[in-house]
Amino acid sequence: MSDLLSVLLNLLLLFKLVAPVTFRHHRYDDLVRTLYKVHNQCPHITRIYSIGRSVSGRHLYVLEFSDHPGTHELLEPEVKYVGNMHGNEVLGRELLLQLSEFLCEEFRNRNQRIVQLIQDTRIHILPSMNPDGYEVAAAQGPNTSGYVTGRNNANGVDLNRNFPDLNTYFYYNEKYGGPNHHLPLPDNWKSQVEPETRAVIHWVRSINFVLSANLHGGAVVANYPYDKSLEHRFRSSYRTSNTPTPDDKLFQKLAKVYSYAHGWMHQGWNCGDYFPDGITNGASWYSLSKGMQDFNYLHTNCFEITLELSCNKFPHQEELEREWLGNREALIQFLEQVHQGIKGVVLDDNSNNLAGAVISVKGINHDVTSGEHGDYFRLLLPGTYTVTATAPGFDPETVIVVVGPAEPTLVNFHLKRTASQVTPGKRTSGRGQGGRVKVQPRTSRKKDAILRQPHRGPA
């Protein structure tokens, strides 16, 4: 009997440690209070900042988790979650609030998995990109036939059809030659997008994000780029056609990580639809122009997927606990996927950090660039790769890299100035919503060794 009592007490203790405080819908003021509650409970590992305001003036608040909040640490990747882009698709918003409470409480309880995640990763959580639309949907509530009420922002614009269309440029460049990454924005882009979209664009340009997920509702599937079909260019109808990125296998793996860690997404049959493994190429499902996940991939270093998480866009409050339990492990595992592939620092011949250096992988027509202080992150599947670093005024450097299935391989580059060049390499130190940038990493024998002696192969 005593053994049974001990088991019951342990189960109660476990439930106390992992159970979120509440399972209910949060209006805007409630959302803000929840974010500040988490911050007050975990002030040393969190920071709240706003990336801008909605049409109606509501702040777009982000909650950051890091062992050094407000600071980019060298070689530490940045990852983000974005929820409630469509105001009436509310589950993502609630899951991200639950995730915030969970990360804080588990860190305080010294859950080593969560402690390591926060120590090694800078996590940014935007629970609601469309707070105005949410308030319209919430005023109507879940018991209604108004399926799309609150979907758009206060100007009636669908924010996931509002980003600059860079797919057309890339499809042209892929065929005729041209850049395959960081495609430039049109000169008039600011006048063509909504305040919420503009805020997110400034955000993703100010922080060197590596991985991201955008949380939606209305289906249960992990959707990966491209969202816009190649056929979309030539026909007025939105014809579906599988349109893979150069990183298609990697994106499929990222989507499967979430799907198989989810309680039921991987089963495929959900909401009357069938998706093998619970994943789909976006354009293969339906073609979508000016979407956010394609924009992330084509304009920044960030690999983003879209998570459709519930058949009901506005689930009843009684369903929230089940949804949280079905998504909790998947949300954590997806964050952990940022720690794969290769990463390192690009230096010049005087050991100055080089920003904007291009990192190319032979056979994959999509490059990434080093961040403001020279560190870069390139997600890759396990394998052997030929990787080249280039920068204007410097000779390129090429290495053979073996990537394993666990932690990222550390590969630093020392670029030598071209003999005819005398202009110093680009060295910047900027600030933005991302906060301060720490030039040197925190005290760590591992990281110090990396910087003292560049690595040219697997760690």
C-alpha positions in Angstrom: 0.0 0.0 0.0 2.8 2.3 0.8 4.4 1.7 -2.6 1.1 2.6 -4.3 0.9 5.8 -2.2 4.4 6.7 -3.2 3.7 6.2 -6.9 0.5 8.4 -6.6 2.5 11.1 -4.8 5.2 11.0 -7.5 2.5 11.3 -10.2 1.0 14.3 -8.4 4.4 15.9 -8.1 5.1 15.3 -11.8 1.7 16.8 -12.7 2.5 19.8 -10.5 5.8 20.3 -12.2 4.6 20.1 -15.8 1.0 21.3 -15.7 0.4 24.8 -17.0 -1.3 27.2 -14.7 -4.5 27.5 -16.7 -6.2 26.2 -19.8 -8.4 29.0 -21.1 -8.5 31.5 -23.9 -6.6 34.8 -23.3 -7.8 38.1 -24.6 -5.2 40.8 -25.4 -4.9 42.1 -21.8 -4.8 38.6 -20.4 -2.1 37.7 -22.9 0.0 40.6 -21.8 -0.5 39.8 -18.2 0.5 36.2 -18.8 3.8 37.2 -20.5 4.7 39.5 -17.7 3.8 36.9 -15.1 6.2 34.5 -16.8 8.9 37.2 -16.9 8.4 38.0 -13.3 8.7 34.3 -12.4 11.9 33.9 -14.5 13.4 37.3 -14.7 17.0 36.1 -15.3 16.2 34.0 -18.4 13.4 36.1 -20.0 12.9 39.4 -21.7 9.8 41.0 -23.1 10.0 43.3 -26.1 7.7 44.7 -28.8 8.5 44.5 -32.5 5.8 47.0 -33.4 2.1 47.7 -33.2 -1.0 46.5 -34.9 -3.4 48.6 -37.0 -5.4 49.3 -33.8 -2.2 50.1 -31.8 -1.8 46.9 -29.9 1.8 45.9 -29.2 3.2 42.8 -30.9 4.9 41.4 -27.8 7.7 38.8 -27.9 8.9 36.8 -25.0 12.5 35.8 -25.2 14.2 32.9 -23.4 17.9 32.9 -23.0 20.6 32.6 -20.2 21.6 36.0 -21.4 18.4 37.8 -22.4 18.8 40.6 -24.9 22.2 39.4 -26.0 23.2 37.4 -29.1 26.0 35.1 -27.9 28.5 34.0 -30.5 27.7 30.6 -32.0 24.3 30.4 -30.2 21.4 30.0 -32.7 18.2 32.1 -32.7 14.9 30.4 -33.2 11.3 31.7 -33.2 7.7 30.7 -32.9 4.9 32.9 -34.4 1.3 32.3 -33.5 -2.2 33.7 -34.3 -1.2 35.2 -37.7 -4.8 34.6 -38.6 -6.8 36.1 -35.8 -9.4 33.4 -35.8 -6.9 30.6 -35.6 -6.3 30.7 -31.9 -4.8 27.4 -30.8 -1.2 28.5 -31.6 -1.6 31.5 -29.5 -2.7 29.5 -26.5 0.0 26.8 -27.0 2.7 29.4 -27.1 1.5 30.9 -23.8 1.5 27.4 -22.3 4.9 26.7 -23.7 6.2 30.0 -22.1 4.9 28.9 -18.7 6.3 25.4 -19.2 9.8 26.6 -20.1 9.9 28.9 -17.1 8.6 26.4 -14.6 10.8 23.5 -15.9 13.9 25.7 -15.8 13.1 26.6 -12.2 12.6 22.9 -11.4 16.1 22.2 -13.0 14.8 20.0 -15.7 18.1 19.4 -17.4 16.7 19.1 -20.9 15.0 22.5 -20.6 18.0 24.1 -18.8 20.3 23.0 -21.6 17.9 24.2 -24.3 17.7 27.7 -22.8 21.5 27.8 -22.2 22.3 26.8 -25.7 19.5 28.5 -27.6 17.9 32.0 -27.9 14.2 31.4 -28.2 11.7 34.1 -29.3 8.0 33.6 -28.9 5.5 35.9 -30.6 2.1 34.5 -29.4 0.0 36.8 -31.5 0.9 38.5 -34.8 -2.7 39.6 -35.3 -4.1 40.7 -32.0 -6.8 42.9 -33.7 -8.2 40.0 -35.6 -8.2 37.8 -32.5 -10.3 40.3 -30.6 -12.9 40.2 -33.3 -12.9 36.4 -33.4 -13.0 36.2 -29.6 -15.9 38.5 -29.3 -17.8 36.1 -31.5 -16.5 33.0 -29.7 -16.2 29.4 -30.8 -19.9 28.7 -31.1 -20.6 30.4 -34.4 -20.9 29.8 -38.1 -18.7 32.8 -38.9 -15.7 30.6 -39.9 -13.5 33.4 -41.2 -14.5 36.2 -38.8 -11.4 37.8 -37.4 -9.0 36.1 -39.9 -7.7 39.3 -41.3 -6.2 42.3 -39.6 -8.1 45.5 -38.8 -7.7 46.7 -42.4 -9.2 43.5 -43.7 -5.9 42.1 -45.1 -4.8 38.5 -44.8 -1.3 38.8 -43.3 -0.2 35.5 -44.8 -0.8 36.9 -48.3 0.9 40.2 -47.5 4.7 39.6 -47.7 6.7 40.7 -50.7 6.6 38.1 -53.4 10.2 36.8 -53.8 9.3 33.4 -55.3 8.9 34.8 -58.8 12.4 36.3 -58.6 13.9 33.1 -57.3 12.2 30.9 -60.0 13.6 33.3 -62.6 17.1 33.3 -61.1 17.0 29.5 -60.8 16.4 29.2 -64.5 18.5 32.1 -65.9 21.0 32.7 -63.1 21.1 35.1 -60.2 21.1 35.2 -56.4 19.7 32.2 -54.5 19.3 33.8 -51.1 18.7 37.1 -49.4 16.7 38.3 -52.4 16.3 42.1 -52.3 13.0 43.7 -51.4 11.2 46.0 -53.9 11.9 49.7 -53.3 8.3 50.4 -52.4 7.8 47.4 -50.1 7.0 49.4 -47.0 4.0 51.0 -48.7 2.7 47.6 -49.9 2.5 45.8 -46.5 0.5 46.1 -43.4 1.9 47.4 -40.0 2.0 43.8 -38.6 3.8 42.5 -41.7 6.2 45.4 -41.6 7.0 44.8 -38.0 7.8 41.1 -38.6 10.0 42.0 -41.6 12.0 44.4 -39.6 12.2 41.8 -36.8 13.6 39.0 -39.1 16.1 41.5 -40.6 17.4 42.6 -37.2 18.0 39.1 -35.8 19.8 36.3 -37.5 17.1 33.6 -37.1 18.0 30.1 -38.1 14.7 28.1 -37.5 11.1 29.1 -37.2 7.5 27.7 -37.1 4.3 29.6 -37.8 1.3 28.2 -36.0 -2.1 28.0 -37.7 -5.4 26.1 -37.5 -8.0 24.6 -39.7 -6.1 21.4 -40.5 -3.6 19.1 -38.8 -0.4 18.9 -40.8 3.2 20.2 -40.9 3.5 22.2 -44.1 6.9 23.1 -45.5 8.1 25.4 -48.4 7.5 26.3 -51.0 4.0 27.5 -50.5 3.8 29.1 -54.0 3.7 26.8 -56.9 5.9 27.3 -59.9 2.7 26.9 -62.0 1.2 29.9 -60.1 3.3 32.2 -62.3 1.7 31.0 -65.5 -2.0 30.5 -64.7 -4.6 32.7 -63.2 -5.9 29.7 -61.3 -4.0 28.5 -58.2 -3.0 25.1 -59.6 -1.4 22.8 -57.1 2.0 21.4 -57.9 4.7 20.0 -55.7 7.3 22.8 -55.6 10.3 21.8 -53.5 13.1 24.1 -52.2 16.7 23.2 -52.7 16.6 22.1 -49.1 13.5 19.8 -49.6 14.9 16.8 -47.8 15.8 18.9 -44.8 12.4 20.6 -44.7 10.7 17.2 -44.9 12.8 16.0 -41.9 11.9 19.1 -39.9 8.2 18.6 -40.6 8.4 15.0 -39.7 10.1 15.8 -36.4 7.1 17.8 -35.4 4.5 15.4 -36.9 5.9 12.3 -35.2 6.4 14.0 -31.8 2.8 15.2 -32.0 0.1 13.1 -30.4 -1.7 12.3 -33.7 -0.5 14.4 -36.6 1.7 11.7 -38.0 -1.3 9.4 -38.4 -2.2 11.3 -41.5 -6.0 11.1 -41.3 -7.2 14.4 -39.7 -10.0 16.8 -40.4 -11.2 14.7 -43.3 -7.9 15.1 -45.1 -5.0 12.6 -45.5 -1.4 13.7 -45.5 1.2 10.8 -45.5 3.3 11.1 -42.3 1.3 14.2 -41.4 3.4 16.5 -43.6 2.9 18.2 -47.0 4.7 20.5 -49.4 2.7 23.8 -49.3 2.3 24.2 -53.0 1.3 20.6 -53.4 -1.6 21.2 -51.0 -2.6 24.6 -52.5 -0.6 27.4 -54.0 -0.2 30.5 -51.8 1.5 33.7 -52.9 3.2 36.2 -50.6 3.3 33.9 -47.6 5.5 34.3 -44.6 7.4 30.9 -44.7 8.6 31.4 -48.3 9.6 34.9 -47.4 11.8 33.7 -44.5 13.6 31.3 -46.7 14.2 33.6 -49.6 15.1 36.8 -47.8 16.8 35.6 -44.6 18.8 32.7 -43.2 15.7 31.3 -41.5 14.1 28.0 -42.3 10.4 28.2 -41.4 7.6 25.7 -41.6 3.9 26.2 -41.0 2.1 24.1 -38.4 -1.6 23.5 -38.9 -2.6 22.3 -35.5 -6.4 21.9 -35.1 -9.4 21.1 -37.2 -11.4 23.7 -35.3 -9.9 27.1 -35.8 -11.3 28.3 -32.4 -11.3 25.2 -30.2 -13.5 25.2 -27.1 -11.7 25.9 -23.9 -12.3 22.4 -22.7 -10.2 21.1 -25.6 -7.1 23.2 -24.8 -5.5 20.8 -22.2 -5.7 17.8 -24.7 -4.2 20.0 -27.4 -1.4 21.1 -25.2 -0.6 17.5 -24.2 -0.6 16.6 -27.9 1.8 19.4 -28.9 4.1 19.8 -25.9 6.8 17.3 -26.9 6.6 18.4 -30.5 7.1 22.1 -29.6 10.3 21.2 -27.6 11.7 18.8 -30.2 11.3 21.3 -33.0 13.3 23.9 -31.0 16.0 21.3 -30.5 16.3 20.9 -34.3 18.2 24.2 -34.6 21.2 22.3 -33.2 22.2 20.4 -36.4 24.3 20.9 -39.5 27.3 23.2 -39.3 28.1 26.4 -37.6 31.2 28.5 -37.1 32.8 32.0 -37.3 34.2 33.6 -40.5 37.4 35.7 -39.8 39.7 37.7 -41.9 43.5 37.3 -42.0 43.7 39.7 -39.0 41.2 37.6 -37.0 38.5 40.2 -37.4 34.9 38.8 -37.6 33.4 39.1 -41.1 29.7 39.9 -41.4 27.9 39.0 -44.6 30.2 36.3 -45.7 28.4 33.8 -48.0 28.4 30.1 -47.0 27.7 27.8 -49.9 27.1 24.1 -49.9 27.9 22.2 -53.1 24.8 20.6 -54.6 22.3 22.8 -52.6 21.3 26.0 -54.5 20.6 28.0 -51.3 23.3 29.9 -49.4 23.3 31.5 -46.0 25.4 34.4 -44.7 27.3 35.2 -41.5 25.7 37.5 -39.0 26.8 40.8 -37.7 29.7 39.4 -35.8 30.8 36.7 -38.2 29.0 33.6 -36.9 26.9 31.5 -39.3 24.6 28.6 -39.0 23.7 26.2 -41.8 21.1 23.5 -41.1 22.1 20.2 -42.9 21.2 16.6 -42.7 23.9 14.0 -41.8 26.4 13.5 -44.6 29.6 14.8 -46.2 29.5 18.2 -47.8 31.8 20.6 -49.7 31.4 24.0 -48.1 32.8 27.3 -49.3 33.0 30.7 -47.6 33.3 33.8 -49.8 33.3 37.5 -49.1 34.0 40.5 -51.3 37.8 41.3 -51.4 38.8 38.0 -50.0 39.9 34.7 -51.5 37.3 31.9 -51.0 38.0 29.0 -48.7 36.6 25.5 -49.3 36.5 22.6 -46.8 35.1 19.1 -46.7 32.7 18.7 -43.8 31.3 15.6 -42.2 27.9 16.3 -40.5 26.7 13.8 -37.9 23.2 13.1 -36.5 23.7 14.9 -33.2 25.3 18.2 -32.5 26.4 20.6 -35.2 29.9 20.3 -36.7 32.0 23.4 -35.9 33.7 24.8 -38.9 35.5 28.2 -38.8 36.8 30.0 -41.8 39.9 32.3 -42.1 39.6 34.2 -45.3 42.7 35.9 -46.7 42.5 39.2 -48.4 42.8 39.2 -52.2 46.2 40.6 -53.1 44.7 43.5 -55.1 42.3 44.5 -52.3 43.2 47.0 -49.5 39.7 47.8 -48.2 39.1 46.3 -44.8 36.5 43.6 -44.4 33.0 44.6 -43.2 32.8 44.7 -39.4 29.6 46.0 -37.9 28.1 46.2 -34.5 24.4 47.0 -34.7 21.5 46.9 -32.4 17.8 46.4 -33.0 14.9 44.6 -31.4 17.4 41.8 -31.1 19.1 43.7 -28.2 22.9 43.8 -27.6 25.4 41.6 -29.4 28.2 40.1 -27.4 31.3 39.9 -29.6 32.9 37.2 -27.5 31.0 34.1 -26.3 30.4 33.5 -22.6 33.3 31.9 -20.8 33.5 28.4 -22.1 36.5 26.1 -22.7 34.7 24.6 -25.7 33.9 27.9 -27.4 37.2 29.5 -26.5 39.1 26.6 -28.1 37.0 27.0 -31.2 38.0 30.6 -31.6 41.6 30.0 -30.9 42.1 27.2 -33.3 39.7 27.1 -36.3 38.3 23.7 -37.0 38.3 22.2 -40.5 36.3 19.0 -40.1 33.9 17.1 -37.9 34.0 18.0 -34.2 
